[in-house]
Amino acid sequence: MTPRTKEQNEEIRLRRLAQIRKAAADVFLNKGPLLEIRDVAAQAGLGYGTVYHYYSNKGDLLHDLLWDALDRAGEWLEVPMEAPHDSDAGMAPAGGHFRLAAAADTGNSAAAGSRSGSRVTAAELGPVAAAGVRLMQLWAEDHALYLLHKLAGEGFAALPEGRSIPLLAAFRREVLTPLAALLRSGHAADGAAASGGNAAEPQDLLQHAEMLLAALVGCASLSLRRGKLHEEARDIARLLKL
């Protein structure tokens, strides 16, 4: 048998890591922080020793899972960052263009088969509602993304402070700031009358973005556990009056 090349070994390693992280996210939905490495191994269909070779404790596994999910967290909403006003600190201008991005392939074939027929556009629902629906549909396809948003709302308290602080700062930069920019654009589109003639402050919009994500996480939980989130996302958006 021909020995594997270094590139083949690296491909196998990355594929195995992705398999373990996906299994860990699935287990966390049911067991929360009580999950153990043996639970992840069973969910992934791997031996305990194989998983332990990559992750000797669940803290390291959760940490890597969340950072890996953060790499995909901005795909649901892409905001070109044009020159901001001085007071807007990193937000796109009100007239900026927003686009809902396609989902990453997470290996969930059932969800992937339903993507093409359930694309959401801002013209149908409005930009904020469309973004919320698409995000929930991504959660249905990629449970690690849901876990990222859920734990972000808790300040990543499941991690030690030295690990939670950098992750929370990155989440704010990669997720909350673009969402706040979308909310700012929505306020501008609604007209000054809706806000009493005063534009919302950037900090208020960031808090609004945090509350919106918390509401989506809470409302999506039951549908996600029942395997119905992809198809019920629009109903949730209407319930929340996004």
Disulfide bonds with the S-S distance in Angstrom:
none
